[in-house]
Amino acid sequence: MSGVLPELEESLSRAEVLVIDEVGPMEMAIPELKAVIDRVLRDERPSLLTVHRSLKVEGRVFEVTTENRNRLLWEILNELRKALGTARGSAVL
């Protein structure tokens, strides 16, 4: 883990949008990783995290279901566009 954290810290310092996949109880039990996750949650930049349903988080929460999983990508992208001030038709997002 110690080799990954410096690279993660450097990436976080340069990112416009912060993305962390698969945050669950096991990740939160690793003090160094929990510190990074907490930092992302406190950051003012837009962030996108996939979290285990047992974790309580603030902010907009999208629950993935079989009914919405195909359109959810577009809903999330539109939220990120709004947060970044990016036009709806932008090729960037």
Phi and psi restraints in degrees (range 20) as a CNS / XPLOR table:
assign (resid 1 and name C) (resid 2 and name N)
       (resid 2 and name CA) (resid 2 and name C) 1.0 -64.2 20.0 2
assign (resid 2 and name N) (resid 2 and name CA)
       (resid 2 and name C) (resid 3 and name N) 1.0 -29.2 20.0 2
assign (resid 2 and name C) (resid 3 and name N)
       (resid 3 and name CA) (resid 3 and name C) 1.0 -74.3 20.0 2
assign (resid 3 and name N) (resid 3 and name CA)
       (resid 3 and name C) (resid 4 and name N) 1.0 -26.2 20.0 2
assign (resid 3 and name C) (resid 4 and name N)
       (resid 4 and name CA) (resid 4 and name C) 1.0 -81.1 20.0 2
assign (resid 4 and name N) (resid 4 and name CA)
       (resid 4 and name C) (resid 5 and name N) 1.0 -38.1 20.0 2
assign (resid 4 and name C) (resid 5 and name N)
       (resid 5 and name CA) (resid 5 and name C) 1.0 -59.4 20.0 2
assign (resid 5 and name N) (resid 5 and name CA)
       (resid 5 and name C) (resid 6 and name N) 1.0 -43.9 20.0 2
assign (resid 5 and name C) (resid 6 and name N)
       (resid 6 and name CA) (resid 6 and name C) 1.0 -60.4 20.0 2
assign (resid 6 and name N) (resid 6 and name CA)
       (resid 6 and name C) (resid 7 and name N) 1.0 -39.9 20.0 2
assign (resid 6 and name C) (resid 7 and name N)
       (resid 7 and name CA) (resid 7 and name C) 1.0 -65.3 20.0 2
assign (resid 7 and name N) (resid 7 and name CA)
       (resid 7 and name C) (resid 8 and name N) 1.0 -40.2 20.0 2
assign (resid 7 and name C) (resid 8 and name N)
       (resid 8 and name CA) (resid 8 and name C) 1.0 -64.8 20.0 2
assign (resid 8 and name N) (resid 8 and name CA)
       (resid 8 and name C) (resid 9 and name N) 1.0 -44.1 20.0 2
assign (resid 8 and name C) (resid 9 and name N)
       (resid 9 and name CA) (resid 9 and name C) 1.0 -60.1 20.0 2
assign (resid 9 and name N) (resid 9 and name CA)
       (resid 9 and name C) (resid 10 and name N) 1.0 -43.1 20.0 2
assign (resid 9 and name C) (resid 10 and name N)
       (resid 10 and name CA) (resid 10 and name C) 1.0 -64.5 20.0 2
assign (resid 10 and name N) (resid 10 and name CA)
       (resid 10 and name C) (resid 11 and name N) 1.0 -43.4 20.0 2
assign (resid 10 and name C) (resid 11 and name N)
       (resid 11 and name CA) (resid 11 and name C) 1.0 -62.0 20.0 2
assign (resid 11 and name N) (resid 11 and name CA)
       (resid 11 and name C) (resid 12 and name N) 1.0 -40.8 20.0 2
assign (resid 11 and name C) (resid 12 and name N)
       (resid 12 and name CA) (resid 12 and name C) 1.0 -63.3 20.0 2
assign (resid 12 and name N) (resid 12 and name CA)
       (resid 12 and name C) (resid 13 and name N) 1.0 -33.7 20.0 2
assign (resid 12 and name C) (resid 13 and name N)
       (resid 13 and name CA) (resid 13 and name C) 1.0 -70.2 20.0 2
assign (resid 13 and name N) (resid 13 and name CA)
       (resid 13 and name C) (resid 14 and name N) 1.0 -21.9 20.0 2
assign (resid 13 and name C) (resid 14 and name N)
       (resid 14 and name CA) (resid 14 and name C) 1.0 -104.2 20.0 2
assign (resid 14 and name N) (resid 14 and name CA)
       (resid 14 and name C) (resid 15 and name N) 1.0 -11.8 20.0 2
assign (resid 14 and name C) (resid 15 and name N)
       (resid 15 and name CA) (resid 15 and name C) 1.0 -77.1 20.0 2
assign (resid 15 and name N) (resid 15 and name CA)
       (resid 15 and name C) (resid 16 and name N) 1.0 145.2 20.0 2
assign (resid 15 and name C) (resid 16 and name N)
       (resid 16 and name CA) (resid 16 and name C) 1.0 -88.6 20.0 2
assign (resid 16 and name N) (resid 16 and name CA)
       (resid 16 and name C) (resid 17 and name N) 1.0 -32.8 20.0 2
assign (resid 16 and name C) (resid 17 and name N)
       (resid 17 and name CA) (resid 17 and name C) 1.0 -126.6 20.0 2
assign (resid 17 and name N) (resid 17 and name CA)
       (resid 17 and name C) (resid 18 and name N) 1.0 133.1 20.0 2
assign (resid 17 and name C) (resid 18 and name N)
       (resid 18 and name CA) (resid 18 and name C) 1.0 -99.2 20.0 2
assign (resid 18 and name N) (resid 18 and name CA)
       (resid 18 and name C) (resid 19 and name N) 1.0 125.3 20.0 2
assign (resid 18 and name C) (resid 19 and name N)
       (resid 19 and name CA) (resid 19 and name C) 1.0 -128.3 20.0 2
assign (resid 19 and name N) (resid 19 and name CA)
       (resid 19 and name C) (resid 20 and name N) 1.0 127.8 20.0 2
assign (resid 19 and name C) (resid 20 and name N)
       (resid 20 and name CA) (resid 20 and name C) 1.0 -132.6 20.0 2
assign (resid 20 and name N) (resid 20 and name CA)
       (resid 20 and name C) (resid 21 and name N) 1.0 127.9 20.0 2
assign (resid 20 and name C) (resid 21 and name N)
       (resid 21 and name CA) (resid 21 and name C) 1.0 -101.7 20.0 2
assign (resid 21 and name N) (resid 21 and name CA)
       (resid 21 and name C) (resid 22 and name N) 1.0 140.2 20.0 2
assign (resid 21 and name C) (resid 22 and name N)
       (resid 22 and name CA) (resid 22 and name C) 1.0 64.3 20.0 2
assign (resid 22 and name N) (resid 22 and name CA)
       (resid 22 and name C) (resid 23 and name N) 1.0 64.1 20.0 2
assign (resid 22 and name C) (resid 23 and name N)
       (resid 23 and name CA) (resid 23 and name C) 1.0 -95.2 20.0 2
assign (resid 23 and name N) (resid 23 and name CA)
       (resid 23 and name C) (resid 24 and name N) 1.0 118.8 20.0 2
assign (resid 23 and name C) (resid 24 and name N)
       (resid 24 and name CA) (resid 24 and name C) 1.0 -139.3 20.0 2
assign (resid 24 and name N) (resid 24 and name CA)
       (resid 24 and name C) (resid 25 and name N) 1.0 -174.7 20.0 2
assign (resid 24 and name C) (resid 25 and name N)
       (resid 25 and name CA) (resid 25 and name C) 1.0 -56.7 20.0 2
assign (resid 25 and name N) (resid 25 and name CA)
       (resid 25 and name C) (resid 26 and name N) 1.0 -36.7 20.0 2
assign (resid 25 and name C) (resid 26 and name N)
       (resid 26 and name CA) (resid 26 and name C) 1.0 -66.0 20.0 2
assign (resid 26 and name N) (resid 26 and name CA)
       (resid 26 and name C) (resid 27 and name N) 1.0 -42.8 20.0 2
assign (resid 26 and name C) (resid 27 and name N)
       (resid 27 and name CA) (resid 27 and name C) 1.0 -65.5 20.0 2
assign (resid 27 and name N) (resid 27 and name CA)
       (resid 27 and name C) (resid 28 and name N) 1.0 -38.2 20.0 2
assign (resid 27 and name C) (resid 28 and name N)
       (resid 28 and name CA) (resid 28 and name C) 1.0 -71.5 20.0 2
assign (resid 28 and name N) (resid 28 and name CA)
       (resid 28 and name C) (resid 29 and name N) 1.0 -15.5 20.0 2
assign (resid 28 and name C) (resid 29 and name N)
       (resid 29 and name CA) (resid 29 and name C) 1.0 -82.7 20.0 2
assign (resid 29 and name N) (resid 29 and name CA)
       (resid 29 and name C) (resid 30 and name N) 1.0 -10.4 20.0 2
assign (resid 29 and name C) (resid 30 and name N)
       (resid 30 and name CA) (resid 30 and name C) 1.0 -94.3 20.0 2
assign (resid 30 and name N) (resid 30 and name CA)
       (resid 30 and name C) (resid 31 and name N) 1.0 109.3 20.0 2
assign (resid 30 and name C) (resid 31 and name N)
       (resid 31 and name CA) (resid 31 and name C) 1.0 -53.4 20.0 2
assign (resid 31 and name N) (resid 31 and name CA)
       (resid 31 and name C) (resid 32 and name N) 1.0 -42.8 20.0 2
assign (resid 31 and name C) (resid 32 and name N)
       (resid 32 and name CA) (resid 32 and name C) 1.0 -66.3 20.0 2
assign (resid 32 and name N) (resid 32 and name CA)
       (resid 32 and name C) (resid 33 and name N) 1.0 -41.3 20.0 2
assign (resid 32 and name C) (resid 33 and name N)
       (resid 33 and name CA) (resid 33 and name C) 1.0 -71.2 20.0 2
assign (resid 33 and name N) (resid 33 and name CA)
       (resid 33 and name C) (resid 34 and name N) 1.0 -39.4 20.0 2
assign (resid 33 and name C) (resid 34 and name N)
       (resid 34 and name CA) (resid 34 and name C) 1.0 -59.9 20.0 2
assign (resid 34 and name N) (resid 34 and name CA)
       (resid 34 and name C) (resid 35 and name N) 1.0 -38.9 20.0 2
assign (resid 34 and name C) (resid 35 and name N)
       (resid 35 and name CA) (resid 35 and name C) 1.0 -62.4 20.0 2
assign (resid 35 and name N) (resid 35 and name CA)
       (resid 35 and name C) (resid 36 and name N) 1.0 -40.8 20.0 2
assign (resid 35 and name C) (resid 36 and name N)
       (resid 36 and name CA) (resid 36 and name C) 1.0 -66.7 20.0 2
assign (resid 36 and name N) (resid 36 and name CA)
       (resid 36 and name C) (resid 37 and name N) 1.0 -44.1 20.0 2
assign (resid 36 and name C) (resid 37 and name N)
       (resid 37 and name CA) (resid 37 and name C) 1.0 -62.5 20.0 2
assign (resid 37 and name N) (resid 37 and name CA)
       (resid 37 and name C) (resid 38 and name N) 1.0 -43.8 20.0 2
assign (resid 37 and name C) (resid 38 and name N)
       (resid 38 and name CA) (resid 38 and name C) 1.0 -60.4 20.0 2
assign (resid 38 and name N) (resid 38 and name CA)
       (resid 38 and name C) (resid 39 and name N) 1.0 -39.7 20.0 2
assign (resid 38 and name C) (resid 39 and name N)
       (resid 39 and name CA) (resid 39 and name C) 1.0 -62.2 20.0 2
assign (resid 39 and name N) (resid 39 and name CA)
       (resid 39 and name C) (resid 40 and name N) 1.0 -43.6 20.0 2
assign (resid 39 and name C) (resid 40 and name N)
       (resid 40 and name CA) (resid 40 and name C) 1.0 -61.7 20.0 2
assign (resid 40 and name N) (resid 40 and name CA)
       (resid 40 and name C) (resid 41 and name N) 1.0 -42.5 20.0 2
assign (resid 40 and name C) (resid 41 and name N)
       (resid 41 and name CA) (resid 41 and name C) 1.0 -66.7 20.0 2
assign (resid 41 and name N) (resid 41 and name CA)
       (resid 41 and name C) (resid 42 and name N) 1.0 -27.8 20.0 2
assign (resid 41 and name C) (resid 42 and name N)
       (resid 42 and name CA) (resid 42 and name C) 1.0 -86.1 20.0 2
assign (resid 42 and name N) (resid 42 and name CA)
       (resid 42 and name C) (resid 43 and name N) 1.0 -16.4 20.0 2
assign (resid 42 and name C) (resid 43 and name N)
       (resid 43 and name CA) (resid 43 and name C) 1.0 -67.8 20.0 2
assign (resid 43 and name N) (resid 43 and name CA)
       (resid 43 and name C) (resid 44 and name N) 1.0 149.0 20.0 2
assign (resid 43 and name C) (resid 44 and name N)
       (resid 44 and name CA) (resid 44 and name C) 1.0 -80.3 20.0 2
assign (resid 44 and name N) (resid 44 and name CA)
       (resid 44 and name C) (resid 45 and name N) 1.0 -18.7 20.0 2
assign (resid 44 and name C) (resid 45 and name N)
       (resid 45 and name CA) (resid 45 and name C) 1.0 -70.5 20.0 2
assign (resid 45 and name N) (resid 45 and name CA)
       (resid 45 and name C) (resid 46 and name N) 1.0 154.1 20.0 2
assign (resid 45 and name C) (resid 46 and name N)
       (resid 46 and name CA) (resid 46 and name C) 1.0 -59.6 20.0 2
assign (resid 46 and name N) (resid 46 and name CA)
       (resid 46 and name C) (resid 47 and name N) 1.0 141.0 20.0 2
assign (resid 46 and name C) (resid 47 and name N)
       (resid 47 and name CA) (resid 47 and name C) 1.0 -136.0 20.0 2
assign (resid 47 and name N) (resid 47 and name CA)
       (resid 47 and name C) (resid 48 and name N) 1.0 152.5 20.0 2
assign (resid 47 and name C) (resid 48 and name N)
       (resid 48 and name CA) (resid 48 and name C) 1.0 -134.3 20.0 2
assign (resid 48 and name N) (resid 48 and name CA)
       (resid 48 and name C) (resid 49 and name N) 1.0 118.2 20.0 2
assign (resid 48 and name C) (resid 49 and name N)
       (resid 49 and name CA) (resid 49 and name C) 1.0 -128.0 20.0 2
assign (resid 49 and name N) (resid 49 and name CA)
       (resid 49 and name C) (resid 50 and name N) 1.0 140.0 20.0 2
assign (resid 49 and name C) (resid 50 and name N)
       (resid 50 and name CA) (resid 50 and name C) 1.0 -98.2 20.0 2
assign (resid 50 and name N) (resid 50 and name CA)
       (resid 50 and name C) (resid 51 and name N) 1.0 125.2 20.0 2
assign (resid 50 and name C) (resid 51 and name N)
       (resid 51 and name CA) (resid 51 and name C) 1.0 -126.4 20.0 2
assign (resid 51 and name N) (resid 51 and name CA)
       (resid 51 and name C) (resid 52 and name N) 1.0 150.0 20.0 2
assign (resid 51 and name C) (resid 52 and name N)
       (resid 52 and name CA) (resid 52 and name C) 1.0 -64.5 20.0 2
assign (resid 52 and name N) (resid 52 and name CA)
       (resid 52 and name C) (resid 53 and name N) 1.0 142.3 20.0 2
assign (resid 52 and name C) (resid 53 and name N)
       (resid 53 and name CA) (resid 53 and name C) 1.0 -62.6 20.0 2
assign (resid 53 and name N) (resid 53 and name CA)
       (resid 53 and name C) (resid 54 and name N) 1.0 -16.7 20.0 2
assign (resid 53 and name C) (resid 54 and name N)
       (resid 54 and name CA) (resid 54 and name C) 1.0 -77.8 20.0 2
assign (resid 54 and name N) (resid 54 and name CA)
       (resid 54 and name C) (resid 55 and name N) 1.0 -14.2 20.0 2
assign (resid 54 and name C) (resid 55 and name N)
       (resid 55 and name CA) (resid 55 and name C) 1.0 -88.2 20.0 2
assign (resid 55 and name N) (resid 55 and name CA)
       (resid 55 and name C) (resid 56 and name N) 1.0 141.3 20.0 2
assign (resid 55 and name C) (resid 56 and name N)
       (resid 56 and name CA) (resid 56 and name C) 1.0 -97.1 20.0 2
assign (resid 56 and name N) (resid 56 and name CA)
       (resid 56 and name C) (resid 57 and name N) 1.0 125.2 20.0 2
assign (resid 56 and name C) (resid 57 and name N)
       (resid 57 and name CA) (resid 57 and name C) 1.0 -132.3 20.0 2
assign (resid 57 and name N) (resid 57 and name CA)
       (resid 57 and name C) (resid 58 and name N) 1.0 154.5 20.0 2
assign (resid 57 and name C) (resid 58 and name N)
       (resid 58 and name CA) (resid 58 and name C) 1.0 -95.9 20.0 2
assign (resid 58 and name N) (resid 58 and name CA)
       (resid 58 and name C) (resid 59 and name N) 1.0 159.3 20.0 2
assign (resid 58 and name C) (resid 59 and name N)
       (resid 59 and name CA) (resid 59 and name C) 1.0 106.6 20.0 2
assign (resid 59 and name N) (resid 59 and name CA)
       (resid 59 and name C) (resid 60 and name N) 1.0 -173.1 20.0 2
assign (resid 59 and name C) (resid 60 and name N)
       (resid 60 and name CA) (resid 60 and name C) 1.0 -74.6 20.0 2
assign (resid 60 and name N) (resid 60 and name CA)
       (resid 60 and name C) (resid 61 and name N) 1.0 128.4 20.0 2
assign (resid 60 and name C) (resid 61 and name N)
       (resid 61 and name CA) (resid 61 and name C) 1.0 -116.9 20.0 2
assign (resid 61 and name N) (resid 61 and name CA)
       (resid 61 and name C) (resid 62 and name N) 1.0 128.4 20.0 2
assign (resid 61 and name C) (resid 62 and name N)
       (resid 62 and name CA) (resid 62 and name C) 1.0 -109.3 20.0 2
assign (resid 62 and name N) (resid 62 and name CA)
       (resid 62 and name C) (resid 63 and name N) 1.0 119.6 20.0 2
assign (resid 62 and name C) (resid 63 and name N)
       (resid 63 and name CA) (resid 63 and name C) 1.0 -94.5 20.0 2
assign (resid 63 and name N) (resid 63 and name CA)
       (resid 63 and name C) (resid 64 and name N) 1.0 127.6 20.0 2
assign (resid 63 and name C) (resid 64 and name N)
       (resid 64 and name CA) (resid 64 and name C) 1.0 -85.4 20.0 2
assign (resid 64 and name N) (resid 64 and name CA)
       (resid 64 and name C) (resid 65 and name N) 1.0 126.4 20.0 2
assign (resid 64 and name C) (resid 65 and name N)
       (resid 65 and name CA) (resid 65 and name C) 1.0 -129.2 20.0 2
assign (resid 65 and name N) (resid 65 and name CA)
       (resid 65 and name C) (resid 66 and name N) 1.0 169.3 20.0 2
assign (resid 65 and name C) (resid 66 and name N)
       (resid 66 and name CA) (resid 66 and name C) 1.0 -65.6 20.0 2
assign (resid 66 and name N) (resid 66 and name CA)
       (resid 66 and name C) (resid 67 and name N) 1.0 -28.1 20.0 2
assign (resid 66 and name C) (resid 67 and name N)
       (resid 67 and name CA) (resid 67 and name C) 1.0 -74.8 20.0 2
assign (resid 67 and name N) (resid 67 and name CA)
       (resid 67 and name C) (resid 68 and name N) 1.0 -33.3 20.0 2
assign (resid 67 and name C) (resid 68 and name N)
       (resid 68 and name CA) (resid 68 and name C) 1.0 -109.2 20.0 2
assign (resid 68 and name N) (resid 68 and name CA)
       (resid 68 and name C) (resid 69 and name N) 1.0 -4.4 20.0 2
assign (resid 68 and name C) (resid 69 and name N)
       (resid 69 and name CA) (resid 69 and name C) 1.0 -61.5 20.0 2
assign (resid 69 and name N) (resid 69 and name CA)
       (resid 69 and name C) (resid 70 and name N) 1.0 -27.9 20.0 2
assign (resid 69 and name C) (resid 70 and name N)
       (resid 70 and name CA) (resid 70 and name C) 1.0 -77.7 20.0 2
assign (resid 70 and name N) (resid 70 and name CA)
       (resid 70 and name C) (resid 71 and name N) 1.0 -29.4 20.0 2
assign (resid 70 and name C) (resid 71 and name N)
       (resid 71 and name CA) (resid 71 and name C) 1.0 -98.5 20.0 2
assign (resid 71 and name N) (resid 71 and name CA)
       (resid 71 and name C) (resid 72 and name N) 1.0 -10.8 20.0 2
assign (resid 71 and name C) (resid 72 and name N)
       (resid 72 and name CA) (resid 72 and name C) 1.0 -61.3 20.0 2
assign (resid 72 and name N) (resid 72 and name CA)
       (resid 72 and name C) (resid 73 and name N) 1.0 -37.2 20.0 2
assign (resid 72 and name C) (resid 73 and name N)
       (resid 73 and name CA) (resid 73 and name C) 1.0 -53.1 20.0 2
assign (resid 73 and name N) (resid 73 and name CA)
       (resid 73 and name C) (resid 74 and name N) 1.0 -46.1 20.0 2
assign (resid 73 and name C) (resid 74 and name N)
       (resid 74 and name CA) (resid 74 and name C) 1.0 -69.6 20.0 2
assign (resid 74 and name N) (resid 74 and name CA)
       (resid 74 and name C) (resid 75 and name N) 1.0 -35.9 20.0 2
assign (resid 74 and name C) (resid 75 and name N)
       (resid 75 and name CA) (resid 75 and name C) 1.0 -64.0 20.0 2
assign (resid 75 and name N) (resid 75 and name CA)
       (resid 75 and name C) (resid 76 and name N) 1.0 -43.3 20.0 2
assign (resid 75 and name C) (resid 76 and name N)
       (resid 76 and name CA) (resid 76 and name C) 1.0 -66.7 20.0 2
assign (resid 76 and name N) (resid 76 and name CA)
       (resid 76 and name C) (resid 77 and name N) 1.0 -44.2 20.0 2
assign (resid 76 and name C) (resid 77 and name N)
       (resid 77 and name CA) (resid 77 and name C) 1.0 -60.6 20.0 2
assign (resid 77 and name N) (resid 77 and name CA)
       (resid 77 and name C) (resid 78 and name N) 1.0 -40.2 20.0 2
assign (resid 77 and name C) (resid 78 and name N)
       (resid 78 and name CA) (resid 78 and name C) 1.0 -64.5 20.0 2
assign (resid 78 and name N) (resid 78 and name CA)
       (resid 78 and name C) (resid 79 and name N) 1.0 -38.5 20.0 2
assign (resid 78 and name C) (resid 79 and name N)
       (resid 79 and name CA) (resid 79 and name C) 1.0 -64.0 20.0 2
assign (resid 79 and name N) (resid 79 and name CA)
       (resid 79 and name C) (resid 80 and name N) 1.0 -42.6 20.0 2
assign (resid 79 and name C) (resid 80 and name N)
       (resid 80 and name CA) (resid 80 and name C) 1.0 -65.2 20.0 2
assign (resid 80 and name N) (resid 80 and name CA)
       (resid 80 and name C) (resid 81 and name N) 1.0 -40.0 20.0 2
assign (resid 80 and name C) (resid 81 and name N)
       (resid 81 and name CA) (resid 81 and name C) 1.0 -59.4 20.0 2
assign (resid 81 and name N) (resid 81 and name CA)
       (resid 81 and name C) (resid 82 and name N) 1.0 -44.7 20.0 2
assign (resid 81 and name C) (resid 82 and name N)
       (resid 82 and name CA) (resid 82 and name C) 1.0 -61.7 20.0 2
assign (resid 82 and name N) (resid 82 and name CA)
       (resid 82 and name C) (resid 83 and name N) 1.0 -43.7 20.0 2
assign (resid 82 and name C) (resid 83 and name N)
       (resid 83 and name CA) (resid 83 and name C) 1.0 -64.9 20.0 2
assign (resid 83 and name N) (resid 83 and name CA)
       (resid 83 and name C) (resid 84 and name N) 1.0 -32.7 20.0 2
assign (resid 83 and name C) (resid 84 and name N)
       (resid 84 and name CA) (resid 84 and name C) 1.0 -92.0 20.0 2
assign (resid 84 and name N) (resid 84 and name CA)
       (resid 84 and name C) (resid 85 and name N) 1.0 -9.2 20.0 2
assign (resid 84 and name C) (resid 85 and name N)
       (resid 85 and name CA) (resid 85 and name C) 1.0 72.6 20.0 2
assign (resid 85 and name N) (resid 85 and name CA)
       (resid 85 and name C) (resid 86 and name N) 1.0 29.4 20.0 2
assign (resid 85 and name C) (resid 86 and name N)
       (resid 86 and name CA) (resid 86 and name C) 1.0 -93.9 20.0 2
assign (resid 86 and name N) (resid 86 and name CA)
       (resid 86 and name C) (resid 87 and name N) 1.0 137.3 20.0 2
assign (resid 86 and name C) (resid 87 and name N)
       (resid 87 and name CA) (resid 87 and name C) 1.0 -62.2 20.0 2
assign (resid 87 and name N) (resid 87 and name CA)
       (resid 87 and name C) (resid 88 and name N) 1.0 147.6 20.0 2
assign (resid 87 and name C) (resid 88 and name N)
       (resid 88 and name CA) (resid 88 and name C) 1.0 -56.9 20.0 2
assign (resid 88 and name N) (resid 88 and name CA)
       (resid 88 and name C) (resid 89 and name N) 1.0 -34.5 20.0 2
assign (resid 88 and name C) (resid 89 and name N)
       (resid 89 and name CA) (resid 89 and name C) 1.0 -90.5 20.0 2
assign (resid 89 and name N) (resid 89 and name CA)
       (resid 89 and name C) (resid 90 and name N) 1.0 8.7 20.0 2
assign (resid 89 and name C) (resid 90 and name N)
       (resid 90 and name CA) (resid 90 and name C) 1.0 -63.6 20.0 2
assign (resid 90 and name N) (resid 90 and name CA)
       (resid 90 and name C) (resid 91 and name N) 1.0 142.7 20.0 2
assign (resid 90 and name C) (resid 91 and name N)
       (resid 91 and name CA) (resid 91 and name C) 1.0 -80.5 20.0 2
assign (resid 91 and name N) (resid 91 and name CA)
       (resid 91 and name C) (resid 92 and name N) 1.0 -13.2 20.0 2
assign (resid 91 and name C) (resid 92 and name N)
       (resid 92 and name CA) (resid 92 and name C) 1.0 -70.3 20.0 2
assign (resid 92 and name N) (resid 92 and name CA)
       (resid 92 and name C) (resid 93 and name N) 1.0 -45.4 20.0 2
